[in-house]
C-alpha cells in the first residue's frame, strides 16, 4: 500500500518536472519564433529571393507547430495526438521540397507522400470520433 503511494508521488513529481521543462522549451521556441519573424521582415525589406523567404516562413510554422504540440501534450493528459505529428511531417516535407529543388520524379513522389499523409488525417478525423 505504501509502495503504491510512493510510486504515485514519484510519477506526479516526474510529470510536473517534465511539464515545467516542456514549458521552458516552448518559451525558447517562442523566442526563436520572434527572431524568425524579424529575419523574415528583413528578408522581405531587402527584396531577398522568394524561396529563401518561403523557407524561413515554413521554418516559422514548424516552430509554431512544435509549441502547439507541447501545449496539446500537456492539455491532453500527456498524450500527443497523431494528427499533430502528421502536420509537422507535412510541413517538414514541404520545407525540404521547396528548399532543395530536385528532379520531377522526386517532386512527384513527394507530392504522393503528402497526399497520403493528408489522406491519413482525413481518415483519422472521420473514424476517430
N, CA, C and O atoms as CSV, one atom per row, in Angstrom:
chain,resi,resn,atom,element,x,y,z
A,1,UNK,N,N,0.818,-1.186,0.000
A,1,UNK,CA,C,0.000,0.000,0.000
A,1,UNK,C,C,0.866,1.256,0.000
A,1,UNK,O,O,0.626,2.173,-0.785
A,2,UNK,N,N,1.876,1.305,0.879
A,2,UNK,CA,C,2.762,2.475,0.925
A,2,UNK,C,C,3.581,2.591,-0.349
A,2,UNK,O,O,3.860,3.690,-0.828
A,3,UNK,N,N,3.961,1.434,-0.891
A,3,UNK,CA,C,4.732,1.431,-2.130
A,3,UNK,C,C,3.932,2.069,-3.257
A,3,UNK,O,O,4.499,2.783,-4.085
A,4,UNK,N,N,2.635,1.826,-3.304
A,4,UNK,CA,C,1.766,2.398,-4.325
A,4,UNK,C,C,1.672,3.914,-4.178
A,4,UNK,O,O,1.688,4.633,-5.177
A,5,UNK,N,N,1.574,4.409,-2.940
A,5,UNK,CA,C,1.520,5.854,-2.693
A,5,UNK,C,C,2.834,6.516,-3.094
A,5,UNK,O,O,2.848,7.595,-3.685
A,6,UNK,N,N,3.928,5.854,-2.764
A,6,UNK,CA,C,5.243,6.388,-3.114
A,6,UNK,C,C,5.409,6.443,-4.629
A,6,UNK,O,O,5.930,7.417,-5.171
A,7,UNK,N,N,4.965,5.401,-5.298
A,7,UNK,CA,C,5.046,5.358,-6.755
A,7,UNK,C,C,4.222,6.476,-7.369
A,7,UNK,O,O,4.678,7.129,-8.308
A,8,UNK,N,N,3.019,6.711,-6.859
A,8,UNK,CA,C,2.164,7.781,-7.371
A,8,UNK,C,C,2.814,9.155,-7.160
A,8,UNK,O,O,2.731,10.025,-8.027
A,9,UNK,N,N,3.456,9.343,-6.008
A,9,UNK,CA,C,4.135,10.618,-5.737
A,9,UNK,C,C,5.308,10.829,-6.690
A,9,UNK,O,O,5.526,11.935,-7.184
A,10,UNK,N,N,6.052,9.774,-6.940
A,10,UNK,CA,C,7.197,9.858,-7.847
A,10,UNK,C,C,6.720,10.186,-9.260
A,10,UNK,O,O,7.300,11.034,-9.940
A,11,UNK,N,N,5.669,9.513,-9.690
A,11,UNK,CA,C,5.126,9.762,-11.028
A,11,UNK,C,C,4.601,11.196,-11.124
A,11,UNK,O,O,4.838,11.874,-12.123
A,12,UNK,N,N,3.902,11.654,-10.109
A,12,UNK,CA,C,3.369,13.015,-10.116
A,12,UNK,C,C,4.494,14.047,-10.146
A,12,UNK,O,O,4.398,15.044,-10.861
A,13,UNK,N,N,5.542,13.820,-9.389
A,13,UNK,CA,C,6.686,14.734,-9.375
A,13,UNK,C,C,7.395,14.734,-10.723
A,13,UNK,O,O,7.747,15.793,-11.243
A,14,UNK,N,N,7.601,13.566,-11.280
A,14,UNK,CA,C,8.257,13.475,-12.589
A,14,UNK,C,C,7.418,14.160,-13.666
A,14,UNK,O,O,7.964,14.832,-14.540
A,15,UNK,N,N,6.107,13.996,-13.609
A,15,UNK,CA,C,5.213,14.631,-14.582
A,15,UNK,C,C,5.290,16.149,-14.467
A,15,UNK,O,O,5.323,16.852,-15.477
A,16,UNK,N,N,5.320,16.648,-13.241
A,16,UNK,CA,C,5.428,18.093,-13.031
A,16,UNK,C,C,6.752,18.623,-13.568
A,16,UNK,O,O,6.785,19.681,-14.197
A,17,UNK,N,N,7.827,17.910,-13.330
A,17,UNK,CA,C,9.143,18.334,-13.828
A,17,UNK,C,C,9.151,18.335,-15.354
A,17,UNK,O,O,9.665,19.268,-15.971
A,18,UNK,N,N,8.594,17.309,-15.955
A,18,UNK,CA,C,8.528,17.239,-17.425
A,18,UNK,C,C,7.705,18.396,-17.975
A,18,UNK,O,O,8.089,19.022,-18.963
A,19,UNK,N,N,6.568,18.681,-17.332
A,19,UNK,CA,C,5.732,19.802,-17.780
A,19,UNK,C,C,6.492,21.123,-17.711
A,19,UNK,O,O,6.426,21.932,-18.636
A,20,UNK,N,N,7.212,21.337,-16.613
A,20,UNK,CA,C,7.995,22.575,-16.480
A,20,UNK,C,C,9.082,22.673,-17.547
A,20,UNK,O,O,9.296,23.737,-18.127
A,21,UNK,N,N,9.758,21.571,-17.800
A,21,UNK,CA,C,10.798,21.570,-18.833
A,21,UNK,C,C,10.204,21.825,-20.217
A,21,UNK,O,O,10.809,22.517,-21.036
A,22,UNK,N,N,9.031,21.273,-20.477
A,22,UNK,CA,C,8.374,21.500,-21.768
A,22,UNK,C,C,7.929,22.953,-21.918
A,22,UNK,O,O,7.978,23.510,-23.015
A,23,UNK,N,N,7.499,23.560,-20.825
A,23,UNK,CA,C,7.127,24.983,-20.874
A,23,UNK,C,C,8.363,25.836,-21.146
A,23,UNK,O,O,8.298,26.792,-21.919
A,24,UNK,N,N,9.481,25.498,-20.520
A,24,UNK,CA,C,10.730,26.223,-20.784
A,24,UNK,C,C,11.145,26.048,-22.247
A,24,UNK,O,O,11.577,27.003,-22.893
A,25,UNK,N,N,11.013,24.832,-22.761
A,25,UNK,CA,C,11.300,24.576,-24.171
A,25,UNK,C,C,10.400,25.423,-25.062
A,25,UNK,O,O,10.861,25.997,-26.048
A,26,UNK,N,N,9.127,25.501,-24.719
A,26,UNK,CA,C,8.184,26.303,-25.506
A,26,UNK,C,C,8.557,27.778,-25.483
A,26,UNK,O,O,8.436,28.464,-26.498
A,27,UNK,N,N,9.000,28.262,-24.356
A,27,UNK,CA,C,9.431,29.664,-24.276
A,27,UNK,C,C,10.650,29.911,-25.164
A,27,UNK,O,O,10.751,30.947,-25.820
A,28,UNK,N,N,11.564,28.954,-25.177
A,28,UNK,CA,C,12.722,29.065,-26.065
A,28,UNK,C,C,12.315,29.050,-27.529
A,28,UNK,O,O,12.842,29.812,-28.339
A,29,UNK,N,N,11.368,28.172,-27.863
A,29,UNK,CA,C,10.870,28.131,-29.237
A,29,UNK,C,C,10.134,29.416,-29.599
A,29,UNK,O,O,10.224,29.889,-30.732
A,30,UNK,N,N,9.409,29.976,-28.644
A,30,UNK,CA,C,8.711,31.243,-28.893
A,30,UNK,C,C,9.721,32.369,-29.143
A,30,UNK,O,O,9.508,33.221,-30.006
A,31,UNK,N,N,10.805,32.365,-28.393
A,31,UNK,CA,C,11.850,33.370,-28.616
A,31,UNK,C,C,12.465,33.194,-30.008
A,31,UNK,O,O,12.735,34.176,-30.700
A,32,UNK,N,N,12.679,31.958,-30.406
A,32,UNK,CA,C,13.208,31.691,-31.751
A,32,UNK,C,C,12.214,32.133,-32.819
A,32,UNK,O,O,12.617,32.606,-33.882
A,33,UNK,N,N,10.920,31.983,-32.545
A,33,UNK,CA,C,9.902,32.439,-33.493
A,33,UNK,C,C,9.964,33.953,-33.686
A,33,UNK,O,O,9.825,34.451,-34.803
A,34,UNK,N,N,10.173,34.677,-32.593
A,34,UNK,CA,C,10.294,36.135,-32.692
A,34,UNK,C,C,11.504,36.493,-33.556
A,34,UNK,O,O,11.428,37.386,-34.399
A,35,UNK,N,N,12.612,35.797,-33.342
A,35,UNK,CA,C,13.810,36.048,-34.161
A,35,UNK,C,C,13.541,35.710,-35.634
A,35,UNK,O,O,14.019,36.406,-36.529
A,36,UNK,N,N,12.782,34.649,-35.878
A,36,UNK,CA,C,12.442,34.287,-37.258
A,36,UNK,C,C,11.563,35.359,-37.897
A,36,UNK,O,O,11.737,35.681,-39.072
A,37,UNK,N,N,10.624,35.911,-37.138
A,37,UNK,CA,C,9.786,36.987,-37.677
A,37,UNK,C,C,10.629,38.195,-38.063
A,37,UNK,O,O,10.403,38.811,-39.104
A,38,UNK,N,N,11.590,38.526,-37.228
A,38,UNK,CA,C,12.496,39.639,-37.542
A,38,UNK,C,C,13.299,39.311,-38.793
A,38,UNK,O,O,13.478,40.160,-39.667
A,39,UNK,N,N,13.779,38.081,-38.872
A,39,UNK,CA,C,14.544,37.644,-40.039
A,39,UNK,C,C,13.697,37.699,-41.311
A,39,UNK,O,O,14.167,38.134,-42.361
A,40,UNK,N,N,12.454,37.257,-41.206
A,40,UNK,CA,C,11.553,37.289,-42.365
A,40,UNK,C,C,11.299,38.727,-42.789
A,40,UNK,O,O,11.304,39.032,-43.981
A,41,UNK,N,N,11.080,39.608,-41.827
A,41,UNK,CA,C,10.845,41.023,-42.147
A,41,UNK,C,C,12.061,41.637,-42.847
A,41,UNK,O,O,11.913,42.410,-43.793
A,42,UNK,N,N,13.262,41.286,-42.376
A,42,UNK,CA,C,14.480,41.801,-43.012
A,42,UNK,C,C,14.624,41.259,-44.434
A,42,UNK,O,O,14.999,41.990,-45.350
A,43,UNK,N,N,14.322,39.972,-44.607
A,43,UNK,CA,C,14.417,39.379,-45.942
A,43,UNK,C,C,13.444,40.049,-46.903
A,43,UNK,O,O,13.785,40.308,-48.057
A,44,UNK,N,N,12.240,40.328,-46.433
A,44,UNK,CA,C,11.252,40.985,-47.283
A,44,UNK,C,C,11.681,42.417,-47.591
A,44,UNK,O,O,11.546,42.879,-48.724
A,45,UNK,N,N,12.196,43.117,-46.583
A,45,UNK,CA,C,12.630,44.506,-46.781
A,45,UNK,C,C,13.803,44.595,-47.750
A,45,UNK,O,O,13.931,45.568,-48.494
A,46,UNK,N,N,14.661,43.571,-47.738
A,46,UNK,CA,C,15.832,43.558,-48.626
A,46,UNK,C,C,15.522,42.991,-50.003
A,46,UNK,O,O,16.428,42.826,-50.820
A,47,UNK,N,N,14.254,42.690,-50.271
A,47,UNK,CA,C,13.847,42.073,-51.538
A,47,UNK,C,C,14.666,40.817,-51.833
A,47,UNK,O,O,15.177,40.633,-52.938
A,48,UNK,N,N,14.777,39.969,-50.830
A,48,UNK,CA,C,15.547,38.735,-50.977
A,48,UNK,C,C,14.817,37.746,-51.876
A,48,UNK,O,O,13.663,37.944,-52.258
A,49,UNK,N,N,15.525,36.692,-52.192
A,49,UNK,CA,C,14.983,35.649,-53.053
A,49,UNK,C,C,13.723,35.041,-52.427
A,49,UNK,O,O,13.690,34.774,-51.226
A,50,UNK,N,N,12.709,34.828,-53.231
A,50,UNK,CA,C,11.410,34.353,-52.752
A,50,UNK,C,C,11.520,33.002,-52.057
A,50,UNK,O,O,10.886,32.788,-51.023
A,51,UNK,N,N,12.312,32.091,-52.604
A,51,UNK,CA,C,12.448,30.766,-51.996
A,51,UNK,C,C,13.051,30.845,-50.598
A,51,UNK,O,O,12.692,30.061,-49.720
A,52,UNK,N,N,13.960,31.784,-50.390
A,52,UNK,CA,C,14.562,31.958,-49.076
A,52,UNK,C,C,13.518,32.446,-48.069
A,52,UNK,O,O,13.488,31.988,-46.927
A,53,UNK,N,N,12.673,33.368,-48.497
A,53,UNK,CA,C,11.609,33.870,-47.620
A,53,UNK,C,C,10.623,32.751,-47.291
A,53,UNK,O,O,10.224,32.593,-46.137
A,54,UNK,N,N,10.233,31.984,-48.289
A,54,UNK,CA,C,9.286,30.878,-48.067
A,54,UNK,C,C,9.888,29.848,-47.124
A,54,UNK,O,O,9.190,29.317,-46.261
A,55,UNK,N,N,11.176,29.560,-47.279
A,55,UNK,CA,C,11.850,28.612,-46.407
A,55,UNK,C,C,11.812,29.088,-44.952
A,55,UNK,O,O,11.571,28.295,-44.042
A,56,UNK,N,N,12.050,30.376,-44.740
A,56,UNK,CA,C,12.014,30.932,-43.383
A,56,UNK,C,C,10.593,30.906,-42.814
A,56,UNK,O,O,10.404,30.632,-41.629
A,57,UNK,N,N,9.607,31.187,-43.647
A,57,UNK,CA,C,8.208,31.153,-43.192
A,57,UNK,C,C,7.821,29.724,-42.800
A,57,UNK,O,O,7.155,29.518,-41.785
A,58,UNK,N,N,8.232,28.752,-43.593
A,58,UNK,CA,C,7.920,27.357,-43.254
A,58,UNK,C,C,8.614,26.921,-41.973
A,58,UNK,O,O,8.048,26.164,-41.186
A,59,UNK,N,N,9.842,27.396,-41.760
A,59,UNK,CA,C,10.533,27.098,-40.504
A,59,UNK,C,C,9.786,27.727,-39.330
A,59,UNK,O,O,9.677,27.123,-38.262
A,60,UNK,N,N,9.274,28.939,-39.530
A,60,UNK,CA,C,8.465,29.602,-38.509
A,60,UNK,C,C,7.253,28.735,-38.149
A,60,UNK,O,O,6.944,28.553,-36.971
A,61,UNK,N,N,6.570,28.203,-39.168
A,61,UNK,CA,C,5.402,27.368,-38.905
A,61,UNK,C,C,5.779,26.061,-38.217
A,61,UNK,O,O,5.011,25.550,-37.402
A,62,UNK,N,N,6.949,25.514,-38.535
A,62,UNK,CA,C,7.408,24.318,-37.823
A,62,UNK,C,C,7.567,24.605,-36.337
A,62,UNK,O,O,7.131,23.820,-35.495
A,63,UNK,N,N,8.196,25.737,-36.019
A,63,UNK,CA,C,8.369,26.117,-34.618
A,63,UNK,C,C,7.006,26.290,-33.943
A,63,UNK,O,O,6.795,25.845,-32.815
A,64,UNK,N,N,6.095,26.939,-34.651
A,64,UNK,CA,C,4.751,27.138,-34.115
A,64,UNK,C,C,4.057,25.810,-33.844
A,64,UNK,O,O,3.419,25.642,-32.805
A,65,UNK,N,N,4.179,24.871,-34.769
A,65,UNK,CA,C,3.541,23.568,-34.602
A,65,UNK,C,C,4.134,22.801,-33.422
A,65,UNK,O,O,3.421,22.082,-32.723
A,66,UNK,N,N,5.441,22.955,-33.203
A,66,UNK,CA,C,6.048,22.300,-32.050
A,66,UNK,C,C,5.506,22.876,-30.748
A,66,UNK,O,O,5.242,22.133,-29.803
A,67,UNK,N,N,5.338,24.190,-30.693
A,67,UNK,CA,C,4.792,24.810,-29.485
A,67,UNK,C,C,3.362,24.326,-29.248
A,67,UNK,O,O,2.999,23.975,-28.125
A,68,UNK,N,N,2.559,24.308,-30.302
A,68,UNK,CA,C,1.178,23.831,-30.177
A,68,UNK,C,C,1.173,22.373,-29.716
A,68,UNK,O,O,0.347,21.983,-28.890
A,69,UNK,N,N,2.090,21.575,-30.246
A,69,UNK,CA,C,2.151,20.173,-29.862
A,69,UNK,C,C,2.489,20.019,-28.379
A,69,UNK,O,O,1.921,19.163,-27.701
A,70,UNK,N,N,3.410,20.840,-27.873
A,70,UNK,CA,C,3.776,20.760,-26.455
A,70,UNK,C,C,2.576,21.089,-25.581
A,70,UNK,O,O,2.294,20.378,-24.616
A,71,UNK,N,N,1.868,22.165,-25.913
A,71,UNK,CA,C,0.714,22.524,-25.098
A,71,UNK,C,C,-0.424,21.524,-25.237
A,71,UNK,O,O,-1.146,21.271,-24.272
A,72,UNK,N,N,-0.590,20.961,-26.410
A,72,UNK,CA,C,-1.596,19.918,-26.591
A,72,UNK,C,C,-1.234,18.687,-25.764
A,72,UNK,O,O,-2.103,18.054,-25.164
A,73,UNK,N,N,0.048,18.357,-25.738
A,73,UNK,CA,C,0.537,17.226,-24.939
A,73,UNK,C,C,0.186,17.425,-23.468
A,73,UNK,O,O,-0.267,16.491,-22.806
A,74,UNK,N,N,0.390,18.622,-22.962
A,74,UNK,CA,C,0.098,18.899,-21.557
A,74,UNK,C,C,-1.417,18.875,-21.307
A,74,UNK,O,O,-1.874,18.331,-20.302
A,75,UNK,N,N,-2.186,19.465,-22.219
A,75,UNK,CA,C,-3.642,19.529,-22.039
A,75,UNK,C,C,-4.321,18.177,-22.204
A,75,UNK,O,O,-5.334,17.915,-21.555
A,76,UNK,N,N,-3.786,17.320,-23.054
A,76,UNK,CA,C,-4.421,16.030,-23.357
A,76,UNK,C,C,-3.923,14.911,-22.446
A,76,UNK,O,O,-3.796,13.766,-22.881
A,77,UNK,N,N,-3.647,15.229,-21.211
A,77,UNK,CA,C,-3.198,14.223,-20.234
A,77,UNK,C,C,-1.943,13.492,-20.695
A,77,UNK,O,O,-1.823,12.276,-20.548
A,78,UNK,N,N,-1.022,14.250,-21.249
A,78,UNK,CA,C,0.282,13.738,-21.651
A,78,UNK,C,C,0.225,12.702,-22.761
A,78,UNK,O,O,0.898,11.672,-22.721
A,79,UNK,N,N,-0.601,13.010,-23.754
A,79,UNK,CA,C,-0.674,12.212,-24.972
A,79,UNK,C,C,-0.532,13.150,-26.163
A,79,UNK,O,O,-1.121,14.230,-26.187
A,80,UNK,N,N,0.248,12.734,-27.144
A,80,UNK,CA,C,0.415,13.538,-28.351
A,80,UNK,C,C,-0.523,12.985,-29.418
A,80,UNK,O,O,-0.407,11.821,-29.801
A,81,UNK,N,N,-1.449,13.809,-29.901
A,81,UNK,CA,C,-2.322,13.334,-30.977
A,81,UNK,C,C,-1.512,13.056,-32.245
A,81,UNK,O,O,-0.602,13.810,-32.590
A,82,UNK,N,N,-1.845,11.992,-32.916
A,82,UNK,CA,C,-1.115,11.590,-34.117
A,82,UNK,C,C,-1.221,12.658,-35.211
A,82,UNK,O,O,-0.269,12.886,-35.958
A,83,UNK,N,N,-2.391,13.312,-35.297
A,83,UNK,CA,C,-2.547,14.304,-36.362
A,83,UNK,C,C,-1.568,15.467,-36.210
A,83,UNK,O,O,-1.159,16.060,-37.208
A,84,UNK,N,N,-1.186,15.800,-34.981
A,84,UNK,CA,C,-0.186,16.858,-34.783
A,84,UNK,C,C,1.157,16.451,-35.407
A,84,UNK,O,O,1.827,17.258,-36.052
A,85,UNK,N,N,1.527,15.205,-35.205
A,85,UNK,CA,C,2.784,14.718,-35.776
A,85,UNK,C,C,2.716,14.695,-37.304
A,85,UNK,O,O,3.708,14.969,-37.980
A,86,UNK,N,N,1.554,14.370,-37.835
A,86,UNK,CA,C,1.399,14.351,-39.295
A,86,UNK,C,C,1.500,15.763,-39.861
A,86,UNK,O,O,2.115,15.967,-40.908
A,87,UNK,N,N,0.896,16.754,-39.170
A,87,UNK,CA,C,1.005,18.147,-39.625
A,87,UNK,C,C,2.470,18.590,-39.670
A,87,UNK,O,O,2.908,19.232,-40.625
A,88,UNK,N,N,3.214,18.239,-38.625
A,88,UNK,CA,C,4.630,18.610,-38.583
A,88,UNK,C,C,5.394,17.923,-39.710
A,88,UNK,O,O,6.275,18.523,-40.326
A,89,UNK,N,N,5.057,16.674,-39.976
A,89,UNK,CA,C,5.716,15.941,-41.062
A,89,UNK,C,C,5.435,16.582,-42.418
A,89,UNK,O,O,6.341,16.731,-43.238
A,90,UNK,N,N,4.191,16.957,-42.650
A,90,UNK,CA,C,3.845,17.602,-43.921
A,90,UNK,C,C,4.615,18.912,-44.082
A,90,UNK,O,O,5.168,19.185,-45.148
A,91,UNK,N,N,4.647,19.715,-43.030
A,91,UNK,CA,C,5.381,20.985,-43.107
A,91,UNK,C,C,6.864,20.751,-43.353
A,91,UNK,O,O,7.491,21.483,-44.118
A,92,UNK,N,N,7.420,19.747,-42.717
A,92,UNK,CA,C,8.850,19.437,-42.918
A,92,UNK,C,C,9.125,18.995,-44.351
A,92,UNK,O,O,10.114,19.405,-44.959
A,93,UNK,N,N,8.251,18.167,-44.877
A,93,UNK,CA,C,8.426,17.708,-46.266
A,93,UNK,C,C,8.334,18.891,-47.229
A,93,UNK,O,O,9.132,19.010,-48.158
A,94,UNK,N,N,7.353,19.763,-46.996
A,94,UNK,CA,C,7.214,20.952,-47.858
A,94,UNK,C,C,8.458,21.834,-47.789
A,94,UNK,O,O,8.948,22.318,-48.810
A,95,UNK,N,N,8.958,22.034,-46.579
A,95,UNK,CA,C,10.155,22.874,-46.416
A,95,UNK,C,C,11.343,22.264,-47.161
A,95,UNK,O,O,12.092,22.969,-47.838
A,96,UNK,N,N,11.502,20.964,-47.029
A,96,UNK,CA,C,12.598,20.287,-47.719
A,96,UNK,C,C,12.443,20.386,-49.237
A,96,UNK,O,O,13.414,20.630,-49.953
A,97,UNK,N,N,11.237,20.197,-49.708
A,97,UNK,CA,C,10.982,20.225,-51.150
A,97,UNK,C,C,11.228,21.618,-51.729
A,97,UNK,O,O,11.831,21.758,-52.793
A,98,UNK,N,N,10.762,22.632,-51.031
A,98,UNK,CA,C,10.950,23.995,-51.528
A,98,UNK,C,C,12.404,24.419,-51.424
A,98,UNK,O,O,12.926,25.092,-52.313
A,99,UNK,N,N,13.057,24.029,-50.343
A,99,UNK,CA,C,14.454,24.429,-50.137
A,99,UNK,C,C,15.458,23.671,-50.976
A,99,UNK,O,O,16.557,24.164,-51.228
A,100,UNK,N,N,15.096,22.485,-51.410
A,100,UNK,CA,C,16.012,21.634,-52.169
A,100,UNK,C,C,15.330,21.127,-53.432
A,100,UNK,O,O,14.907,19.972,-53.490
A,101,UNK,N,N,15.221,21.974,-54.433
A,101,UNK,CA,C,14.561,21.514,-55.661
A,101,UNK,C,C,15.298,20.309,-56.251
A,101,UNK,O,O,16.528,20.254,-56.247
A,102,UNK,N,N,14.532,19.357,-56.752
A,102,UNK,CA,C,15.147,18.149,-57.307
A,102,UNK,C,C,14.432,17.759,-58.595
A,102,UNK,O,O,13.735,18.569,-59.206
A,103,UNK,N,N,14.616,16.527,-58.987
A,103,UNK,CA,C,14.057,16.065,-60.257
A,103,UNK,C,C,12.526,16.002,-60.198
A,103,UNK,O,O,11.921,16.060,-59.127
A,104,UNK,N,N,11.935,15.884,-61.362
A,104,UNK,CA,C,10.475,15.810,-61.451
A,104,UNK,C,C,9.935,14.574,-60.741
A,104,UNK,O,O,8.880,14.631,-60.109
A,105,UNK,N,N,10.650,13.464,-60.842
A,105,UNK,CA,C,10.215,12.231,-60.193
A,105,UNK,C,C,10.220,12.396,-58.669
A,105,UNK,O,O,9.284,11.969,-57.992
A,106,UNK,N,N,11.265,13.008,-58.142
A,106,UNK,CA,C,11.320,13.239,-56.698
A,106,UNK,C,C,10.182,14.137,-56.245
A,106,UNK,O,O,9.576,13.899,-55.201
A,107,UNK,N,N,9.892,15.161,-57.021
A,107,UNK,CA,C,8.788,16.058,-56.681
A,107,UNK,C,C,7.458,15.318,-56.722
A,107,UNK,O,O,6.607,15.524,-55.857
A,108,UNK,N,N,7.273,14.462,-57.715
A,108,UNK,CA,C,6.046,13.676,-57.815
A,108,UNK,C,C,5.904,12.732,-56.621
A,108,UNK,O,O,4.826,12.622,-56.038
A,109,UNK,N,N,6.977,12.060,-56.264
A,109,UNK,CA,C,6.938,11.145,-55.115
A,109,UNK,C,C,6.675,11.906,-53.817
A,109,UNK,O,O,5.968,11.412,-52.938
A,110,UNK,N,N,7.237,13.089,-53.697
A,110,UNK,CA,C,6.980,13.918,-52.520
A,110,UNK,C,C,5.516,14.332,-52.457
A,110,UNK,O,O,4.906,14.321,-51.389
A,111,UNK,N,N,4.959,14.697,-53.606
A,111,UNK,CA,C,3.539,15.066,-53.659
A,111,UNK,C,C,2.657,13.886,-53.275
A,111,UNK,O,O,1.656,14.060,-52.581
A,112,UNK,N,N,3.018,12.698,-53.716
A,112,UNK,CA,C,2.255,11.494,-53.358
A,112,UNK,C,C,2.353,11.244,-51.849
A,112,UNK,O,O,1.364,10.888,-51.210
A,113,UNK,N,N,3.551,11.432,-51.285
A,113,UNK,CA,C,3.723,11.245,-49.838
A,113,UNK,C,C,2.857,12.226,-49.054
A,113,UNK,O,O,2.231,11.852,-48.062
A,114,UNK,N,N,2.823,13.481,-49.501
A,114,UNK,CA,C,1.986,14.478,-48.831
A,114,UNK,C,C,0.518,14.108,-48.969
A,114,UNK,O,O,-0.248,14.244,-48.015
A,115,UNK,N,N,0.120,13.643,-50.141
A,115,UNK,CA,C,-1.263,13.233,-50.361
A,115,UNK,C,C,-1.647,12.078,-49.435
A,115,UNK,O,O,-2.750,12.062,-48.889
A,116,UNK,N,N,-0.751,11.123,-49.259
A,116,UNK,CA,C,-1.011,10.004,-48.356
A,116,UNK,C,C,-1.160,10.513,-46.915
A,116,UNK,O,O,-2.044,10.063,-46.185
A,117,UNK,N,N,-0.300,11.444,-46.513
A,117,UNK,CA,C,-0.396,11.996,-45.167
A,117,UNK,C,C,-1.696,12.766,-44.955
A,117,UNK,O,O,-2.329,12.644,-43.907
A,118,UNK,N,N,-2.092,13.555,-45.945
A,118,UNK,CA,C,-3.362,14.288,-45.850
A,118,UNK,C,C,-4.523,13.299,-45.796
A,118,UNK,O,O,-5.471,13.491,-45.035
A,119,UNK,N,N,-4.448,12.251,-46.596
A,119,UNK,CA,C,-5.476,11.219,-46.556
A,119,UNK,C,C,-5.567,10.554,-45.190
A,119,UNK,O,O,-6.661,10.249,-44.715
A,120,UNK,N,N,-4.429,10.331,-44.565
A,120,UNK,CA,C,-4.448,9.720,-43.230
A,120,UNK,C,C,-5.076,10.651,-42.198
A,120,UNK,O,O,-5.742,10.189,-41.271
A,121,UNK,N,N,-4.870,11.961,-42.350
A,121,UNK,CA,C,-5.525,12.915,-41.447
A,121,UNK,C,C,-7.037,12.865,-41.642
A,121,UNK,O,O,-7.795,12.869,-40.672
A,122,UNK,N,N,-7.472,12.818,-42.899
A,122,UNK,CA,C,-8.913,12.737,-43.173
A,122,UNK,C,C,-9.503,11.475,-42.556
A,122,UNK,O,O,-10.569,11.523,-41.942
A,123,UNK,N,N,-8.816,10.349,-42.716
A,123,UNK,CA,C,-9.305,9.093,-42.147
A,123,UNK,C,C,-9.331,9.154,-40.622
A,123,UNK,O,O,-10.273,8.671,-39.995
A,124,UNK,N,N,-8.302,9.743,-40.031
A,124,UNK,CA,C,-8.282,9.869,-38.565
A,124,UNK,C,C,-9.451,10.702,-38.070
A,124,UNK,O,O,-10.113,10.336,-37.099
A,125,UNK,N,N,-9.705,11.815,-38.732
A,125,UNK,CA,C,-10.803,12.689,-38.297
A,125,UNK,C,C,-12.162,12.039,-38.529
A,125,UNK,O,O,-13.099,12.250,-37.759
A,126,UNK,N,N,-12.260,11.267,-39.570
A,126,UNK,CA,C,-13.551,10.658,-39.901
A,126,UNK,C,C,-13.894,9.486,-39.000
A,126,UNK,O,O,-15.044,9.338,-38.586
A,127,UNK,N,N,-12.902,8.645,-38.690
A,127,UNK,CA,C,-13.178,7.423,-37.960
A,127,UNK,C,C,-12.740,7.458,-36.492
A,127,UNK,O,O,-12.957,6.489,-35.765
A,128,UNK,N,N,-12.139,8.540,-36.058
A,128,UNK,CA,C,-11.643,8.650,-34.685
A,128,UNK,C,C,-12.523,9.612,-33.890
A,128,UNK,O,O,-12.064,10.654,-33.422
A,129,UNK,N,N,-13.781,9.246,-33.749
A,129,UNK,CA,C,-14.723,10.135,-33.035
A,129,UNK,C,C,-14.970,9.682,-31.647
A,129,UNK,O,O,-15.733,10.315,-30.918
